[in-house]
Amino acid sequence: MNTSLNKKDKLRIVFMGTPEFAVTILDKLIQNDYDVVGVITSPDKPAGRGRKINKSAVKKYAESKGLNIIQPANLKAEDFLEELAALNANLQIVVAFRMLPRAVWEMPKYGTFNLHASLLPDYRGAAPINWAIINGETETGVTTFFIDDKIDTGEMVLQEKIGIGADDSAGDLHDKLMHLGADLVMETAKQIQNGNVVRTKQTFSDELRSAPKIHKNTCKIDWGKPGSQIYNHIRGLSPYPGSWTTLTNDGEEIFIKIYKVTKEEEKHGYNNGQIIFGKKEMKVAVKDGFINLLEIQLPGKRRMDIRDVLNGLKLSKSASMA
């Protein structure tokens, strides 16, 4: 793929993305006067109890700017490929979208590059922000790379590092990387515009950490693990999709989500998962201390401060988490 721009050419960009993370990058392109000739995003779909039709964050933004929007159900469909080709784009930029078939990513003259929220080659996959925190990393970043036929394995263009705070949640890190990524996409587009892109092949090793999709079982808290691992697990899944556990109280099992906690190291004689509580605090015993619950969500309720929860929840002395 030739990534040197002819001086007579002007970048004609197709942008592909779906969530809020991608909106910030698209907005940065528009604010910097790049010619975005098309926006590809996910189809509208019903959501919530009322099954109201929901538009992606990218679509809402694109509509507000009067951009040309395409919402393909099938990225291999002939009508979509024809519509995409008709845009006559010479560069495609992908942020938080689906895996693309070769016919799509090979189409533009100057290639298709992706923004990934990790320091590749580590944390390839769908959930790099979550897994970096779950695994207790103290540093991560963003990478731009040209897409190939595998997941997050293409030749890299640029990277930018950032520290992970000891108390950062996945939501906190998401926002930091979103803005850092927007700047990196601008610099990558600028290098393509100037014809001075340097491509670096990724390394492959069994020691690399991966970032697979988060499933419900991934989110279940194991109270038998050390407190630091439980703490990282909870903040790495907050606010979405949220870690969960089962509260057993007077023989009743209650599914709860936990969003915000602190941890303390202390020797004690409690069983793992046992709940210690007062009028204003609720903590769970773990092997090397306690996890102090600050914000949780009960079934059918909103996310609440633990003091508000304790005002309406009567706990038995034998209450525990499992």
DODREN-251182 format. One record per residue (C-alpha): x, y, z. Coordinates in steps of 0.05 Angstrom, whole numbers, plus 5000, padded with zeros to 4 digits. Example, Ala and Ser with C-alpha at 12.3 -4.5 7.8 and 13.67 -1.06 7.14 Angstrom:
2
<atom><u>5246</u><v>4910</v><w>5156</w></atom>
<atom><u>5273</u><v>4979</v><w>5143</w></atom>
//
This chain:
322
<atom><u>5000</u><v>5000</v><w>5000</w></atom>
<atom><u>5028</u><v>5068</v><w>4980</w></atom>
<atom><u>5022</u><v>5117</v><w>5038</w></atom>
<atom><u>5057</u><v>5176</v><w>5006</w></atom>
<atom><u>5008</u><v>5229</v><w>4988</w></atom>
<atom><u>5013</u><v>5262</v><w>4919</w></atom>
<atom><u>5018</u><v>5337</v><w>4929</w></atom>
<atom><u>4961</u><v>5346</v><w>4880</w></atom>
<atom><u>4917</u><v>5301</v><w>4924</w></atom>
<atom><u>4877</u><v>5323</v><w>4984</w></atom>
<atom><u>4857</u><v>5275</v><w>5038</w></atom>
<atom><u>4786</u><v>5250</v><w>5029</w></atom>
<atom><u>4770</u><v>5212</v><w>5093</w></atom>
<atom><u>4718</u><v>5160</v><w>5110</w></atom>
<atom><u>4711</u><v>5154</v><w>5185</w></atom>
<atom><u>4687</u><v>5090</v><w>5218</w></atom>
<atom><u>4665</u><v>5086</v><w>5291</w></atom>
<atom><u>4607</u><v>5077</v><w>5338</w></atom>
<atom><u>4614</u><v>5098</v><w>5412</w></atom>
<atom><u>4628</u><v>5164</v><w>5447</w></atom>
<atom><u>4703</u><v>5148</v><w>5447</w></atom>
<atom><u>4701</u><v>5154</v><w>5371</w></atom>
<atom><u>4661</u><v>5220</v><w>5371</w></atom>
<atom><u>4719</u><v>5259</v><w>5402</w></atom>
<atom><u>4765</u><v>5236</v><w>5346</w></atom>
<atom><u>4715</u><v>5251</v><w>5291</w></atom>
<atom><u>4702</u><v>5320</v><w>5321</w></atom>
<atom><u>4777</u><v>5334</v><w>5322</w></atom>
<atom><u>4780</u><v>5317</v><w>5248</w></atom>
<atom><u>4723</u><v>5365</v><w>5233</w></atom>
<atom><u>4752</u><v>5420</v><w>5276</w></atom>
<atom><u>4818</u><v>5413</v><w>5239</w></atom>
<atom><u>4782</u><v>5421</v><w>5172</w></atom>
<atom><u>4795</u><v>5351</v><w>5145</w></atom>
<atom><u>4748</u><v>5331</v><w>5089</w></atom>
<atom><u>4706</u><v>5275</v><w>5119</w></atom>
<atom><u>4667</u><v>5250</v><w>5059</w></atom>
<atom><u>4630</u><v>5194</v><w>5096</w></atom>
<atom><u>4617</u><v>5166</v><w>5165</w></atom>
<atom><u>4606</u><v>5091</v><w>5174</w></atom>
<atom><u>4572</u><v>5071</v><w>5238</w></atom>
<atom><u>4528</u><v>5015</v><w>5266</w></atom>
<atom><u>4455</u><v>5008</v><w>5248</w></atom>
<atom><u>4402</u><v>5038</v><w>5295</w></atom>
<atom><u>4375</u><v>4987</v><w>5344</w></atom>
<atom><u>4321</u><v>4983</v><w>5397</w></atom>
<atom><u>4347</u><v>4991</v><w>5469</w></atom>
<atom><u>4319</u><v>4995</v><w>5539</w></atom>
<atom><u>4252</u><v>4972</v><w>5567</w></atom>
<atom><u>4212</u><v>5013</v><w>5518</w></atom>
<atom><u>4254</u><v>4985</v><w>5460</w></atom>
<atom><u>4263</u><v>5056</v><w>5435</w></atom>
<atom><u>4305</u><v>5060</v><w>5372</w></atom>
<atom><u>4375</u><v>5082</v><w>5392</w></atom>
<atom><u>4426</u><v>5116</v><w>5348</w></atom>
<atom><u>4500</u><v>5108</v><w>5358</w></atom>
<atom><u>4538</u><v>5166</v><w>5389</w></atom>
<atom><u>4576</u><v>5175</v><w>5324</w></atom>
<atom><u>4512</u><v>5178</v><w>5283</w></atom>
<atom><u>4483</u><v>5232</v><w>5329</w></atom>
<atom><u>4545</u><v>5273</v><w>5321</w></atom>
<atom><u>4549</u><v>5263</v><w>5246</w></atom>
<atom><u>4477</u><v>5284</v><w>5238</w></atom>
<atom><u>4491</u><v>5348</v><w>5278</w></atom>
<atom><u>4547</u><v>5365</v><w>5228</w></atom>
<atom><u>4508</u><v>5345</v><w>5166</w></atom>
<atom><u>4557</u><v>5290</v><w>5148</w></atom>
<atom><u>4542</u><v>5234</v><w>5099</w></atom>
<atom><u>4523</u><v>5172</v><w>5140</w></atom>
<atom><u>4523</u><v>5099</v><w>5120</w></atom>
<atom><u>4499</u><v>5044</v><w>5168</w></atom>
<atom><u>4514</u><v>4976</v><w>5137</w></atom>
<atom><u>4488</u><v>4913</v><w>5169</w></atom>
<atom><u>4536</u><v>4872</v><w>5127</w></atom>
<atom><u>4605</u><v>4900</v><w>5111</w></atom>
<atom><u>4613</u><v>4850</v><w>5055</w></atom>
<atom><u>4548</u><v>4866</v><w>5020</w></atom>
<atom><u>4556</u><v>4889</v><w>4947</w></atom>
<atom><u>4511</u><v>4949</v><w>4955</w></atom>
<atom><u>4551</u><v>4975</v><w>5014</w></atom>
<atom><u>4618</u><v>4964</v><w>4978</w></atom>
<atom><u>4591</u><v>5002</v><w>4918</w></atom>
<atom><u>4566</u><v>5059</v><w>4962</w></atom>
<atom><u>4633</u><v>5062</v><w>4998</w></atom>
<atom><u>4673</u><v>5062</v><w>4933</w></atom>
<atom><u>4629</u><v>5118</v><w>4907</w></atom>
<atom><u>4653</u><v>5164</v><w>4962</w></atom>
<atom><u>4721</u><v>5163</v><w>4928</w></atom>
<atom><u>4759</u><v>5167</v><w>4994</w></atom>
<atom><u>4834</u><v>5159</v><w>4994</w></atom>
<atom><u>4841</u><v>5146</v><w>5069</w></atom>
<atom><u>4798</u><v>5110</v><w>5121</w></atom>
<atom><u>4804</u><v>5121</v><w>5196</w></atom>
<atom><u>4775</u><v>5070</v><w>5244</w></atom>
<atom><u>4760</u><v>5081</v><w>5318</w></atom>
<atom><u>4721</u><v>5030</v><w>5359</w></atom>
<atom><u>4686</u><v>4995</v><w>5302</w></atom>
<atom><u>4678</u><v>4925</v><w>5275</w></atom>
<atom><u>4731</u><v>4882</v><w>5244</w></atom>
<atom><u>4735</u><v>4901</v><w>5170</w></atom>
<atom><u>4737</u><v>4853</v><w>5111</w></atom>
<atom><u>4796</u><v>4859</v><w>5063</w></atom>
<atom><u>4751</u><v>4889</v><w>5009</w></atom>
<atom><u>4739</u><v>4949</v><w>5056</w></atom>
<atom><u>4807</u><v>4962</v><w>5087</w></atom>
<atom><u>4844</u><v>4954</v><w>5021</w></atom>
<atom><u>4798</u><v>5002</v><w>4984</w></atom>
<atom><u>4829</u><v>5071</v><w>4996</w></atom>
<atom><u>4894</u><v>5092</v><w>4961</w></atom>
<atom><u>4930</u><v>5111</v><w>5025</w></atom>
<atom><u>4905</u><v>5055</v><w>5068</w></atom>
<atom><u>4861</u><v>5046</v><w>5130</w></atom>
<atom><u>4889</u><v>5061</v><w>5198</w></atom>
<atom><u>4860</u><v>5046</v><w>5266</w></atom>
<atom><u>4867</u><v>5078</v><w>5335</w></atom>
<atom><u>4876</u><v>5026</v><w>5389</w></atom>
<atom><u>4874</u><v>5043</v><w>5464</w></atom>
<atom><u>4937</u><v>5006</v><w>5485</w></atom>
<atom><u>5011</u><v>5004</v><w>5472</w></atom>
<atom><u>5011</u><v>4952</v><w>5418</w></atom>
<atom><u>5031</u><v>4896</v><w>5412</w></atom>
<atom><u>5006</u><v>4888</v><w>5484</w></atom>
<atom><u>4931</u><v>4886</v><w>5496</w></atom>
<atom><u>4906</u><v>4869</v><w>5427</w></atom>
<atom><u>4831</u><v>4856</v><w>5429</w></atom>
<atom><u>4764</u><v>4887</v><w>5446</w></atom>
<atom><u>4775</u><v>4913</v><w>5517</w></atom>
<atom><u>4845</u><v>4941</v><w>5526</w></atom>
<atom><u>4825</u><v>4995</v><w>5575</w></atom>
<atom><u>4791</u><v>4947</v><w>5622</w></atom>
<atom><u>4845</u><v>4894</v><w>5621</w></atom>
<atom><u>4902</u><v>4943</v><w>5632</w></atom>
<atom><u>4871</u><v>4963</v><w>5699</w></atom>
<atom><u>4847</u><v>4893</v><w>5717</w></atom>
<atom><u>4919</u><v>4869</v><w>5709</w></atom>
<atom><u>4946</u><v>4925</v><w>5752</w></atom>
<atom><u>4986</u><v>4961</v><w>5698</w></atom>
<atom><u>5014</u><v>5029</v><w>5716</w></atom>
<atom><u>5024</u><v>5052</v><w>5644</w></atom>
<atom><u>4986</u><v>5046</v><w>5579</w></atom>
<atom><u>4973</u><v>5090</v><w>5518</w></atom>
<atom><u>4946</u><v>5094</v><w>5447</w></atom>
<atom><u>4972</u><v>5068</v><w>5381</w></atom>
<atom><u>4955</u><v>5082</v><w>5309</w></atom>
<atom><u>4967</u><v>5025</v><w>5259</w></atom>
<atom><u>4948</u><v>5004</v><w>5189</w></atom>
<atom><u>4895</u><v>4950</v><w>5189</w></atom>
<atom><u>4911</u><v>4881</v><w>5161</w></atom>
<atom><u>4872</u><v>4815</v><w>5159</w></atom>
<atom><u>4882</u><v>4799</v><w>5234</w></atom>
<atom><u>4860</u><v>4834</v><w>5297</w></atom>
<atom><u>4904</u><v>4892</v><w>5318</w></atom>
<atom><u>4967</u><v>4864</v><w>5285</w></atom>
<atom><u>4981</u><v>4913</v><w>5229</w></atom>
<atom><u>5042</u><v>4957</v><w>5221</w></atom>
<atom><u>5045</u><v>5013</v><w>5273</w></atom>
<atom><u>5051</u><v>5086</v><w>5258</w></atom>
<atom><u>5052</u><v>5125</v><w>5324</w></atom>
<atom><u>5046</u><v>5112</v><w>5399</w></atom>
<atom><u>5036</u><v>5157</v><w>5459</w></atom>
<atom><u>5044</u><v>5133</v><w>5532</w></atom>
<atom><u>5005</u><v>5154</v><w>5593</w></atom>
<atom><u>5007</u><v>5134</v><w>5666</w></atom>
<atom><u>4950</u><v>5097</v><w>5700</w></atom>
<atom><u>4933</u><v>5128</v><w>5768</w></atom>
<atom><u>4927</u><v>5081</v><w>5828</w></atom>
<atom><u>4854</u><v>5100</v><w>5835</w></atom>
<atom><u>4836</u><v>5107</v><w>5761</w></atom>
<atom><u>4773</u><v>5070</v><w>5739</w></atom>
<atom><u>4762</u><v>5046</v><w>5669</w></atom>
<atom><u>4718</u><v>5107</v><w>5658</w></atom>
<atom><u>4774</u><v>5154</v><w>5681</w></atom>
<atom><u>4825</u><v>5120</v><w>5635</w></atom>
<atom><u>4776</u><v>5118</v><w>5577</w></atom>
<atom><u>4769</u><v>5194</v><w>5579</w></atom>
<atom><u>4844</u><v>5206</v><w>5584</w></atom>
<atom><u>4859</u><v>5159</v><w>5525</w></atom>
<atom><u>4802</u><v>5189</v><w>5484</w></atom>
<atom><u>4835</u><v>5257</v><w>5484</w></atom>
<atom><u>4905</u><v>5230</v><w>5477</w></atom>
<atom><u>4881</u><v>5187</v><w>5418</w></atom>
<atom><u>4849</u><v>5246</v><w>5383</w></atom>
<atom><u>4916</u><v>5282</v><w>5382</w></atom>
<atom><u>4951</u><v>5219</v><w>5357</w></atom>
<atom><u>4901</u><v>5210</v><w>5300</w></atom>
<atom><u>4913</u><v>5282</v><w>5279</w></atom>
<atom><u>4988</u><v>5272</v><w>5278</w></atom>
<atom><u>4980</u><v>5207</v><w>5239</w></atom>
<atom><u>4935</u><v>5241</v><w>5187</w></atom>
<atom><u>4986</u><v>5298</v><w>5183</w></atom>
<atom><u>5042</u><v>5249</v><w>5168</w></atom>
<atom><u>5001</u><v>5216</v><w>5114</w></atom>
<atom><u>4984</u><v>5285</v><w>5086</w></atom>
<atom><u>5058</u><v>5302</v><w>5085</w></atom>
<atom><u>5080</u><v>5235</v><w>5057</w></atom>
<atom><u>5128</u><v>5219</v><w>5114</w></atom>
<atom><u>5095</u><v>5160</v><w>5149</w></atom>
<atom><u>5142</u><v>5109</v><w>5181</w></atom>
<atom><u>5112</u><v>5039</v><w>5189</w></atom>
<atom><u>5137</u><v>4992</v><w>5244</w></atom>
<atom><u>5121</u><v>4918</v><w>5244</w></atom>
<atom><u>5093</u><v>4890</v><w>5309</w></atom>
<atom><u>5128</u><v>4835</v><w>5347</w></atom>
<atom><u>5094</u><v>4770</v><w>5365</w></atom>
<atom><u>5106</u><v>4733</v><w>5431</w></atom>
<atom><u>5070</u><v>4686</v><w>5478</w></atom>
<atom><u>5087</u><v>4735</v><w>5535</w></atom>
<atom><u>5043</u><v>4791</v><w>5506</w></atom>
<atom><u>4981</u><v>4808</v><w>5546</w></atom>
<atom><u>4915</u><v>4805</v><w>5509</w></atom>
<atom><u>4849</u><v>4843</v><w>5517</w></atom>
<atom><u>4792</u><v>4795</v><w>5500</w></atom>
<atom><u>4719</u><v>4816</v><w>5501</w></atom>
<atom><u>4689</u><v>4823</v><w>5571</w></atom>
<atom><u>4635</u><v>4772</v><w>5587</w></atom>
<atom><u>4588</u><v>4767</v><w>5647</w></atom>
<atom><u>4632</u><v>4713</v><w>5680</w></atom>
<atom><u>4692</u><v>4758</v><w>5672</w></atom>
<atom><u>4657</u><v>4809</v><w>5716</w></atom>
<atom><u>4643</u><v>4763</v><w>5775</w></atom>
<atom><u>4684</u><v>4781</v><w>5837</w></atom>
<atom><u>4727</u><v>4725</v><w>5868</w></atom>
<atom><u>4730</u><v>4744</v><w>5942</w></atom>
<atom><u>4785</u><v>4691</v><w>5952</w></atom>
<atom><u>4836</u><v>4733</v><w>5915</w></atom>
<atom><u>4883</u><v>4784</v><w>5947</w></atom>
<atom><u>4852</u><v>4852</v><w>5961</w></atom>
<atom><u>4894</u><v>4889</v><w>5909</w></atom>
<atom><u>4870</u><v>4842</v><w>5854</w></atom>
<atom><u>4797</u><v>4850</v><w>5874</w></atom>
<atom><u>4807</u><v>4926</v><w>5877</w></atom>
<atom><u>4837</u><v>4927</v><w>5807</w></atom>
<atom><u>4782</u><v>4881</v><w>5781</w></atom>
<atom><u>4727</u><v>4928</v><w>5807</w></atom>
<atom><u>4757</u><v>4993</v><w>5782</w></atom>
<atom><u>4776</u><v>4960</v><w>5716</w></atom>
<atom><u>4702</u><v>4946</v><w>5703</w></atom>
<atom><u>4674</u><v>5012</v><w>5727</w></atom>
<atom><u>4629</u><v>5042</v><w>5704</w></atom>
<atom><u>4618</u><v>4993</v><w>5648</w></atom>
<atom><u>4600</u><v>4936</v><w>5648</w></atom>
<atom><u>4608</u><v>4934</v><w>5723</w></atom>
<atom><u>4634</u><v>4879</v><w>5769</w></atom>
<atom><u>4583</u><v>4837</v><w>5806</w></atom>
<atom><u>4574</u><v>4790</v><w>5864</w></atom>
<atom><u>4519</u><v>4755</v><w>5902</w></atom>
<atom><u>4499</u><v>4781</v><w>5970</w></atom>
<atom><u>4470</u><v>4727</v><w>6015</w></atom>
<atom><u>4428</u><v>4758</v><w>6070</w></atom>
<atom><u>4382</u><v>4717</v><w>6115</w></atom>
<atom><u>4379</u><v>4662</v><w>6064</w></atom>
<atom><u>4362</u><v>4710</v><w>6007</w></atom>
<atom><u>4410</u><v>4717</v><w>5949</w></atom>
<atom><u>4415</u><v>4786</v><w>5919</w></atom>
<atom><u>4452</u><v>4803</v><w>5854</w></atom>
<atom><u>4491</u><v>4868</v><w>5863</w></atom>
<atom><u>4539</u><v>4909</v><w>5821</w></atom>
<atom><u>4598</u><v>4944</v><w>5854</w></atom>
<atom><u>4627</u><v>5007</v><w>5823</w></atom>
<atom><u>4671</u><v>5043</v><w>5873</w></atom>
<atom><u>4712</u><v>5016</v><w>5931</w></atom>
<atom><u>4775</u><v>5027</v><w>5972</w></atom>
<atom><u>4820</u><v>4974</v><w>6000</w></atom>
<atom><u>4857</u><v>4965</v><w>6065</w></atom>
<atom><u>4909</u><v>4914</v><w>6087</w></atom>
<atom><u>4897</u><v>4885</v><w>6155</w></atom>
<atom><u>4903</u><v>4819</v><w>6190</w></atom>
<atom><u>4836</u><v>4792</v><w>6215</w></atom>
<atom><u>4799</u><v>4728</v><w>6231</w></atom>
<atom><u>4739</u><v>4736</v><w>6185</w></atom>
<atom><u>4722</u><v>4688</v><w>6128</w></atom>
<atom><u>4731</u><v>4712</v><w>6057</w></atom>
<atom><u>4668</u><v>4747</v><w>6034</w></atom>
<atom><u>4641</u><v>4761</v><w>6104</w></atom>
<atom><u>4607</u><v>4829</v><w>6110</w></atom>
<atom><u>4624</u><v>4877</v><w>6166</w></atom>
<atom><u>4578</u><v>4937</v><w>6170</w></atom>
<atom><u>4554</u><v>4996</v><w>6211</w></atom>
<atom><u>4507</u><v>5054</v><w>6199</w></atom>
<atom><u>4553</u><v>5088</v><w>6150</w></atom>
<atom><u>4600</u><v>5034</v><w>6124</w></atom>
<atom><u>4600</u><v>4966</v><w>6094</w></atom>
<atom><u>4662</u><v>4925</v><w>6079</w></atom>
<atom><u>4679</u><v>4856</v><w>6055</w></atom>
<atom><u>4733</u><v>4812</v><w>6086</w></atom>
<atom><u>4787</u><v>4785</v><w>6040</w></atom>
<atom><u>4849</u><v>4744</v><w>6056</w></atom>
<atom><u>4894</u><v>4803</v><w>6069</w></atom>
<atom><u>4846</u><v>4858</v><w>6091</w></atom>
<atom><u>4781</u><v>4889</v><w>6071</w></atom>
<atom><u>4746</u><v>4919</v><w>6010</w></atom>
<atom><u>4706</u><v>4980</v><w>6031</w></atom>
<atom><u>4643</u><v>4989</v><w>5989</w></atom>
<atom><u>4629</u><v>5061</v><w>5968</w></atom>
<atom><u>4580</u><v>5056</v><w>5909</w></atom>
<atom><u>4537</u><v>4996</v><w>5891</w></atom>
<atom><u>4474</u><v>4979</v><w>5854</w></atom>
<atom><u>4418</u><v>4935</v><w>5878</w></atom>
<atom><u>4368</u><v>4901</v><w>5831</w></atom>
<atom><u>4320</u><v>4950</v><w>5800</w></atom>
<atom><u>4355</u><v>5009</v><w>5833</w></atom>
<atom><u>4402</u><v>5063</v><w>5810</w></atom>
<atom><u>4475</u><v>5066</v><w>5829</w></atom>
<atom><u>4477</u><v>5090</v><w>5901</w></atom>
<atom><u>4525</u><v>5114</v><w>5955</w></atom>
<atom><u>4534</u><v>5059</v><w>6008</w></atom>
<atom><u>4504</u><v>5103</v><w>6062</w></atom>
<atom><u>4439</u><v>5109</v><w>6023</w></atom>
<atom><u>4439</u><v>5034</v><w>6012</w></atom>
<atom><u>4447</u><v>5020</v><w>6086</w></atom>
<atom><u>4388</u><v>5065</v><w>6102</w></atom>
<atom><u>4342</u><v>5017</v><w>6067</w></atom>
<atom><u>4378</u><v>4950</v><w>6071</w></atom>
<atom><u>4374</u><v>4909</v><w>6135</w></atom>
<atom><u>4434</u><v>4863</v><w>6139</w></atom>
<atom><u>4442</u><v>4802</v><w>6184</w></atom>
<atom><u>4506</u><v>4789</v><w>6222</w></atom>
<atom><u>4518</u><v>4729</v><w>6178</w></atom>
<atom><u>4511</u><v>4767</v><w>6112</w></atom>
<atom><u>4565</u><v>4750</v><w>6062</w></atom>
<atom><u>4587</u><v>4758</v><w>5990</w></atom>
<atom><u>4600</u><v>4701</v><w>5942</w></atom>
//
